[in-house]
Amino acid sequence: MPTMDYTLLRGRIRDCGMTQKDLAEKAGISEGQFCQKLAGNFAFRQDEIDRICALLSISPADIGRYFFLPKKL
């Protein structure tokens, strides 16, 4: 499985005035687990993606750009 590029997601978190810690807490994910997911060590579950999208106002049409964009080598 390719490593995902979460650059857009990180930018969206900042644009919404949150830190990764804030978002993790609001989404019900531990800060450590959230950081591990952003580092590509674990995949986001669908329920986590749904909660994050709701918190960051990411439309369903844009989920792929934020969560499933492979890193370029």
PDB file as gemmi writes it, atoms N, CA and C in Angstrom:
CRYST1    1.000    1.000    1.000  90.00  90.00  90.00 P 1                      
ATOM      1  N   MET A   1       0.845  -1.178   0.000  1.00  0.00           N  
ATOM      2  CA  MET A   1       0.000   0.000   0.000  1.00  0.00           C  
ATOM      3  C   MET A   1       0.895   1.248   0.000  1.00  0.00           C  
ATOM      4  N   PRO A   2       0.636   2.187  -0.895  1.00  0.00           N  
ATOM      5  CA  PRO A   2       1.470   3.398  -0.943  1.00  0.00           C  
ATOM      6  C   PRO A   2       1.238   4.292   0.282  1.00  0.00           C  
ATOM      7  N   THR A   3       2.252   5.044   0.623  1.00  0.00           N  
ATOM      8  CA  THR A   3       2.135   6.007   1.708  1.00  0.00           C  
ATOM      9  C   THR A   3       1.331   7.202   1.206  1.00  0.00           C  
ATOM     10  N   MET A   4       0.412   7.660   2.042  1.00  0.00           N  
ATOM     11  CA  MET A   4      -0.447   8.776   1.649  1.00  0.00           C  
ATOM     12  C   MET A   4       0.210  10.114   1.991  1.00  0.00           C  
ATOM     13  N   ASP A   5      -0.133  11.118   1.204  1.00  0.00           N  
ATOM     14  CA  ASP A   5       0.363  12.478   1.397  1.00  0.00           C  
ATOM     15  C   ASP A   5      -0.728  13.277   2.102  1.00  0.00           C  
ATOM     16  N   TYR A   6      -0.476  13.649   3.351  1.00  0.00           N  
ATOM     17  CA  TYR A   6      -1.465  14.371   4.149  1.00  0.00           C  
ATOM     18  C   TYR A   6      -1.179  15.867   4.223  1.00  0.00           C  
ATOM     19  N   THR A   7      -0.431  16.389   3.270  1.00  0.00           N  
ATOM     20  CA  THR A   7      -0.096  17.811   3.251  1.00  0.00           C  
ATOM     21  C   THR A   7      -1.355  18.678   3.217  1.00  0.00           C  
ATOM     22  N   LEU A   8      -2.302  18.341   2.364  1.00  0.00           N  
ATOM     23  CA  LEU A   8      -3.546  19.126   2.275  1.00  0.00           C  
ATOM     24  C   LEU A   8      -4.338  19.053   3.576  1.00  0.00           C  
ATOM     25  N   LEU A   9      -4.351  17.889   4.190  1.00  0.00           N  
ATOM     26  CA  LEU A   9      -5.073  17.730   5.458  1.00  0.00           C  
ATOM     27  C   LEU A   9      -4.428  18.587   6.536  1.00  0.00           C  
ATOM     28  N   ARG A  10      -3.118  18.572   6.617  1.00  0.00           N  
ATOM     29  CA  ARG A  10      -2.422  19.405   7.607  1.00  0.00           C  
ATOM     30  C   ARG A  10      -2.729  20.894   7.379  1.00  0.00           C  
ATOM     31  N   GLY A  11      -2.739  21.303   6.123  1.00  0.00           N  
ATOM     32  CA  GLY A  11      -3.054  22.691   5.789  1.00  0.00           C  
ATOM     33  C   GLY A  11      -4.477  23.054   6.171  1.00  0.00           C  
ATOM     34  N   ARG A  12      -5.396  22.137   5.944  1.00  0.00           N  
ATOM     35  CA  ARG A  12      -6.802  22.381   6.284  1.00  0.00           C  
ATOM     36  C   ARG A  12      -6.980  22.525   7.795  1.00  0.00           C  
ATOM     37  N   ILE A  13      -6.246  21.712   8.542  1.00  0.00           N  
ATOM     38  CA  ILE A  13      -6.300  21.809  10.004  1.00  0.00           C  
ATOM     39  C   ILE A  13      -5.879  23.210  10.433  1.00  0.00           C  
ATOM     40  N   ARG A  14      -4.769  23.696   9.883  1.00  0.00           N  
ATOM     41  CA  ARG A  14      -4.286  25.053  10.213  1.00  0.00           C  
ATOM     42  C   ARG A  14      -5.285  26.111   9.763  1.00  0.00           C  
ATOM     43  N   ASP A  15      -5.811  25.951   8.536  1.00  0.00           N  
ATOM     44  CA  ASP A  15      -6.763  26.930   8.005  1.00  0.00           C  
ATOM     45  C   ASP A  15      -8.018  27.042   8.878  1.00  0.00           C  
ATOM     46  N   CYS A  16      -8.375  25.958   9.526  1.00  0.00           N  
ATOM     47  CA  CYS A  16      -9.552  25.949  10.405  1.00  0.00           C  
ATOM     48  C   CYS A  16      -9.211  26.417  11.813  1.00  0.00           C  
ATOM     49  N   GLY A  17      -7.970  26.864  12.023  1.00  0.00           N  
ATOM     50  CA  GLY A  17      -7.571  27.411  13.311  1.00  0.00           C  
ATOM     51  C   GLY A  17      -7.367  26.373  14.398  1.00  0.00           C  
ATOM     52  N   MET A  18      -7.070  25.150  13.994  1.00  0.00           N  
ATOM     53  CA  MET A  18      -6.860  24.081  14.969  1.00  0.00           C  
ATOM     54  C   MET A  18      -5.429  23.589  14.912  1.00  0.00           C  
ATOM     55  N   THR A  19      -5.037  22.907  15.964  1.00  0.00           N  
ATOM     56  CA  THR A  19      -3.785  22.166  15.962  1.00  0.00           C  
ATOM     57  C   THR A  19      -4.140  20.696  15.734  1.00  0.00           C  
ATOM     58  N   GLN A  20      -3.129  19.891  15.453  1.00  0.00           N  
ATOM     59  CA  GLN A  20      -3.378  18.455  15.307  1.00  0.00           C  
ATOM     60  C   GLN A  20      -3.944  17.887  16.611  1.00  0.00           C  
ATOM     61  N   LYS A  21      -3.451  18.391  17.732  1.00  0.00           N  
ATOM     62  CA  LYS A  21      -3.938  17.941  19.035  1.00  0.00           C  
ATOM     63  C   LYS A  21      -5.416  18.286  19.201  1.00  0.00           C  
ATOM     64  N   ASP A  22      -5.798  19.518  18.825  1.00  0.00           N  
ATOM     65  CA  ASP A  22      -7.207  19.933  18.914  1.00  0.00           C  
ATOM     66  C   ASP A  22      -8.102  19.004  18.092  1.00  0.00           C  
ATOM     67  N   LEU A  23      -7.698  18.781  16.856  1.00  0.00           N  
ATOM     68  CA  LEU A  23      -8.517  17.964  15.960  1.00  0.00           C  
ATOM     69  C   LEU A  23      -8.618  16.534  16.468  1.00  0.00           C  
ATOM     70  N   ALA A  24      -7.503  15.980  16.895  1.00  0.00           N  
ATOM     71  CA  ALA A  24      -7.516  14.611  17.411  1.00  0.00           C  
ATOM     72  C   ALA A  24      -8.499  14.489  18.572  1.00  0.00           C  
ATOM     73  N   GLU A  25      -8.434  15.441  19.492  1.00  0.00           N  
ATOM     74  CA  GLU A  25      -9.322  15.427  20.656  1.00  0.00           C  
ATOM     75  C   GLU A  25     -10.787  15.508  20.234  1.00  0.00           C  
ATOM     76  N   LYS A  26     -11.098  16.434  19.339  1.00  0.00           N  
ATOM     77  CA  LYS A  26     -12.483  16.608  18.888  1.00  0.00           C  
ATOM     78  C   LYS A  26     -12.986  15.412  18.084  1.00  0.00           C  
ATOM     79  N   ALA A  27     -12.063  14.718  17.395  1.00  0.00           N  
ATOM     80  CA  ALA A  27     -12.443  13.563  16.575  1.00  0.00           C  
ATOM     81  C   ALA A  27     -12.459  12.265  17.380  1.00  0.00           C  
ATOM     82  N   GLY A  28     -12.041  12.341  18.646  1.00  0.00           N  
ATOM     83  CA  GLY A  28     -12.061  11.141  19.483  1.00  0.00           C  
ATOM     84  C   GLY A  28     -10.914  10.188  19.208  1.00  0.00           C  
ATOM     85  N   ILE A  29      -9.780  10.736  18.772  1.00  0.00           N  
ATOM     86  CA  ILE A  29      -8.586   9.938  18.480  1.00  0.00           C  
ATOM     87  C   ILE A  29      -7.487  10.447  19.418  1.00  0.00           C  
ATOM     88  N   SER A  30      -6.699   9.533  19.969  1.00  0.00           N  
ATOM     89  CA  SER A  30      -5.617  10.000  20.827  1.00  0.00           C  
ATOM     90  C   SER A  30      -4.623  10.794  19.977  1.00  0.00           C  
ATOM     91  N   GLU A  31      -3.970  11.753  20.593  1.00  0.00           N  
ATOM     92  CA  GLU A  31      -3.011  12.579  19.857  1.00  0.00           C  
ATOM     93  C   GLU A  31      -1.903  11.721  19.264  1.00  0.00           C  
ATOM     94  N   GLY A  32      -1.412  10.761  20.031  1.00  0.00           N  
ATOM     95  CA  GLY A  32      -0.353   9.884  19.545  1.00  0.00           C  
ATOM     96  C   GLY A  32      -0.789   9.061  18.350  1.00  0.00           C  
ATOM     97  N   GLN A  33      -1.988   8.503  18.422  1.00  0.00           N  
ATOM     98  CA  GLN A  33      -2.503   7.693  17.312  1.00  0.00           C  
ATOM     99  C   GLN A  33      -2.719   8.559  16.071  1.00  0.00           C  
ATOM    100  N   PHE A  34      -3.214   9.777  16.279  1.00  0.00           N  
ATOM    101  CA  PHE A  34      -3.444  10.688  15.160  1.00  0.00           C  
ATOM    102  C   PHE A  34      -2.116  11.010  14.470  1.00  0.00           C  
ATOM    103  N   CYS A  35      -1.088  11.297  15.257  1.00  0.00           N  
ATOM    104  CA  CYS A  35       0.232  11.596  14.688  1.00  0.00           C  
ATOM    105  C   CYS A  35       0.784  10.394  13.930  1.00  0.00           C  
ATOM    106  N   GLN A  36       0.566   9.196  14.457  1.00  0.00           N  
ATOM    107  CA  GLN A  36       1.014   7.975  13.778  1.00  0.00           C  
ATOM    108  C   GLN A  36       0.285   7.795  12.442  1.00  0.00           C  
ATOM    109  N   LYS A  37      -0.981   8.147  12.404  1.00  0.00           N  
ATOM    110  CA  LYS A  37      -1.752   8.038  11.158  1.00  0.00           C  
ATOM    111  C   LYS A  37      -1.260   9.061  10.137  1.00  0.00           C  
ATOM    112  N   LEU A  38      -0.977  10.288  10.589  1.00  0.00           N  
ATOM    113  CA  LEU A  38      -0.452  11.301   9.670  1.00  0.00           C  
ATOM    114  C   LEU A  38       0.939  10.935   9.167  1.00  0.00           C  
ATOM    115  N   ALA A  39       1.686  10.182   9.969  1.00  0.00           N  
ATOM    116  CA  ALA A  39       3.021   9.746   9.564  1.00  0.00           C  
ATOM    117  C   ALA A  39       2.960   8.552   8.606  1.00  0.00           C  
ATOM    118  N   GLY A  40       1.758   8.003   8.422  1.00  0.00           N  
ATOM    119  CA  GLY A  40       1.600   6.879   7.499  1.00  0.00           C  
ATOM    120  C   GLY A  40       1.825   5.522   8.126  1.00  0.00           C  
ATOM    121  N   ASN A  41       1.935   5.467   9.448  1.00  0.00           N  
ATOM    122  CA  ASN A  41       2.163   4.191  10.122  1.00  0.00           C  
ATOM    123  C   ASN A  41       0.891   3.381  10.297  1.00  0.00           C  
ATOM    124  N   PHE A  42      -0.243   4.050  10.291  1.00  0.00           N  
ATOM    125  CA  PHE A  42      -1.550   3.406  10.407  1.00  0.00           C  
ATOM    126  C   PHE A  42      -2.509   4.119   9.474  1.00  0.00           C  
ATOM    127  N   ALA A  43      -3.516   3.404   9.002  1.00  0.00           N  
ATOM    128  CA  ALA A  43      -4.528   4.001   8.130  1.00  0.00           C  
ATOM    129  C   ALA A  43      -5.656   4.602   8.966  1.00  0.00           C  
ATOM    130  N   PHE A  44      -6.268   5.648   8.447  1.00  0.00           N  
ATOM    131  CA  PHE A  44      -7.456   6.216   9.075  1.00  0.00           C  
ATOM    132  C   PHE A  44      -8.624   5.267   8.822  1.00  0.00           C  
ATOM    133  N   ARG A  45      -9.459   5.046   9.837  1.00  0.00           N  
ATOM    134  CA  ARG A  45     -10.680   4.263   9.668  1.00  0.00           C  
ATOM    135  C   ARG A  45     -11.759   5.162   9.065  1.00  0.00           C  
ATOM    136  N   GLN A  46     -12.756   4.557   8.460  1.00  0.00           N  
ATOM    137  CA  GLN A  46     -13.815   5.322   7.808  1.00  0.00           C  
ATOM    138  C   GLN A  46     -14.545   6.228   8.791  1.00  0.00           C  
ATOM    139  N   ASP A  47     -14.828   5.733   9.990  1.00  0.00           N  
ATOM    140  CA  ASP A  47     -15.538   6.568  10.968  1.00  0.00           C  
ATOM    141  C   ASP A  47     -14.681   7.767  11.385  1.00  0.00           C  
ATOM    142  N   GLU A  48     -13.367   7.593  11.448  1.00  0.00           N  
ATOM    143  CA  GLU A  48     -12.474   8.705  11.778  1.00  0.00           C  
ATOM    144  C   GLU A  48     -12.461   9.735  10.642  1.00  0.00           C  
ATOM    145  N   ILE A  49     -12.410   9.249   9.421  1.00  0.00           N  
ATOM    146  CA  ILE A  49     -12.445  10.146   8.259  1.00  0.00           C  
ATOM    147  C   ILE A  49     -13.745  10.950   8.268  1.00  0.00           C  
ATOM    148  N   ASP A  50     -14.851  10.288   8.540  1.00  0.00           N  
ATOM    149  CA  ASP A  50     -16.152  10.976   8.583  1.00  0.00           C  
ATOM    150  C   ASP A  50     -16.171  12.078   9.636  1.00  0.00           C  
ATOM    151  N   ARG A  51     -15.654  11.786  10.837  1.00  0.00           N  
ATOM    152  CA  ARG A  51     -15.641  12.792  11.912  1.00  0.00           C  
ATOM    153  C   ARG A  51     -14.711  13.951  11.558  1.00  0.00           C  
ATOM    154  N   ILE A  52     -13.536  13.643  11.025  1.00  0.00           N  
ATOM    155  CA  ILE A  52     -12.575  14.688  10.656  1.00  0.00           C  
ATOM    156  C   ILE A  52     -13.157  15.578   9.573  1.00  0.00           C  
ATOM    157  N   CYS A  53     -13.791  14.978   8.580  1.00  0.00           N  
ATOM    158  CA  CYS A  53     -14.399  15.764   7.496  1.00  0.00           C  
ATOM    159  C   CYS A  53     -15.489  16.690   8.030  1.00  0.00           C  
ATOM    160  N   ALA A  54     -16.272  16.199   8.961  1.00  0.00           N  
ATOM    161  CA  ALA A  54     -17.319  17.039   9.553  1.00  0.00           C  
ATOM    162  C   ALA A  54     -16.697  18.209  10.311  1.00  0.00           C  
ATOM    163  N   LEU A  55     -15.650  17.952  11.061  1.00  0.00           N  
ATOM    164  CA  LEU A  55     -15.004  19.004  11.849  1.00  0.00           C  
ATOM    165  C   LEU A  55     -14.294  20.039  10.982  1.00  0.00           C  
ATOM    166  N   LEU A  56     -13.773  19.602   9.831  1.00  0.00           N  
ATOM    167  CA  LEU A  56     -13.018  20.499   8.953  1.00  0.00           C  
ATOM    168  C   LEU A  56     -13.825  20.978   7.744  1.00  0.00           C  
ATOM    169  N   SER A  57     -15.097  20.637   7.709  1.00  0.00           N  
ATOM    170  CA  SER A  57     -15.979  21.006   6.580  1.00  0.00           C  
ATOM    171  C   SER A  57     -15.390  20.569   5.241  1.00  0.00           C  
ATOM    172  N   ILE A  58     -14.957  19.317   5.181  1.00  0.00           N  
ATOM    173  CA  ILE A  58     -14.464  18.732   3.933  1.00  0.00           C  
ATOM    174  C   ILE A  58     -15.631  17.993   3.288  1.00  0.00           C  
ATOM    175  N   SER A  59     -15.922  18.325   2.054  1.00  0.00           N  
ATOM    176  CA  SER A  59     -17.050  17.698   1.369  1.00  0.00           C  
ATOM    177  C   SER A  59     -16.698  16.263   0.968  1.00  0.00           C  
ATOM    178  N   PRO A  60     -17.715  15.414   0.832  1.00  0.00           N  
ATOM    179  CA  PRO A  60     -17.462  14.030   0.411  1.00  0.00           C  
ATOM    180  C   PRO A  60     -16.694  13.946  -0.914  1.00  0.00           C  
ATOM    181  N   ALA A  61     -16.928  14.879  -1.802  1.00  0.00           N  
ATOM    182  CA  ALA A  61     -16.241  14.866  -3.097  1.00  0.00           C  
ATOM    183  C   ALA A  61     -14.740  15.119  -2.958  1.00  0.00           C  
ATOM    184  N   ASP A  62     -14.320  15.724  -1.846  1.00  0.00           N  
ATOM    185  CA  ASP A  62     -12.910  16.065  -1.651  1.00  0.00           C  
ATOM    186  C   ASP A  62     -12.158  15.102  -0.741  1.00  0.00           C  
ATOM    187  N   ILE A  63     -12.803  14.074  -0.234  1.00  0.00           N  
ATOM    188  CA  ILE A  63     -12.152  13.140   0.691  1.00  0.00           C  
ATOM    189  C   ILE A  63     -10.892  12.537   0.066  1.00  0.00           C  
ATOM    190  N   GLY A  64     -10.952  12.175  -1.180  1.00  0.00           N  
ATOM    191  CA  GLY A  64      -9.792  11.563  -1.843  1.00  0.00           C  
ATOM    192  C   GLY A  64      -8.566  12.458  -1.831  1.00  0.00           C  
ATOM    193  N   ARG A  65      -8.766  13.750  -2.011  1.00  0.00           N  
ATOM    194  CA  ARG A  65      -7.644  14.701  -2.023  1.00  0.00           C  
ATOM    195  C   ARG A  65      -6.974  14.801  -0.662  1.00  0.00           C  
ATOM    196  N   TYR A  66      -7.751  14.670   0.393  1.00  0.00           N  
ATOM    197  CA  TYR A  66      -7.222  14.840   1.742  1.00  0.00           C  
ATOM    198  C   TYR A  66      -6.701  13.544   2.375  1.00  0.00           C  
ATOM    199  N   PHE A  67      -7.284  12.398   1.993  1.00  0.00           N  
ATOM    200  CA  PHE A  67      -6.938  11.149   2.668  1.00  0.00           C  
ATOM    201  C   PHE A  67      -6.334  10.063   1.776  1.00  0.00           C  
ATOM    202  N   PHE A  68      -6.464  10.180   0.476  1.00  0.00           N  
ATOM    203  CA  PHE A  68      -6.027   9.075  -0.391  1.00  0.00           C  
ATOM    204  C   PHE A  68      -5.134   9.518  -1.539  1.00  0.00           C  
ATOM    205  N   LEU A  69      -4.380  10.583  -1.327  1.00  0.00           N  
ATOM    206  CA  LEU A  69      -3.445  11.073  -2.330  1.00  0.00           C  
ATOM    207  C   LEU A  69      -2.078  10.448  -2.043  1.00  0.00           C  
ATOM    208  N   PRO A  70      -1.588   9.543  -2.904  1.00  0.00           N  
ATOM    209  CA  PRO A  70      -0.302   8.903  -2.634  1.00  0.00           C  
ATOM    210  C   PRO A  70       0.849   9.913  -2.687  1.00  0.00           C  
ATOM    211  N   LYS A  71       1.834   9.693  -1.817  1.00  0.00           N  
ATOM    212  CA  LYS A  71       3.033  10.512  -1.838  1.00  0.00           C  
ATOM    213  C   LYS A  71       3.784  10.240  -3.122  1.00  0.00           C  
ATOM    214  N   LYS A  72       4.327  11.295  -3.695  1.00  0.00           N  
ATOM    215  CA  LYS A  72       5.147  11.129  -4.902  1.00  0.00           C  
ATOM    216  C   LYS A  72       6.554  10.752  -4.481  1.00  0.00           C  
ATOM    217  N   LEU A  73       7.137   9.868  -5.209  1.00  0.00           N  
ATOM    218  CA  LEU A  73       8.492   9.421  -4.875  1.00  0.00           C  
ATOM    219  C   LEU A  73       9.534  10.353  -5.389  1.00  0.00           C  
TER     220      LEU A  73                                                      
END                                                                             
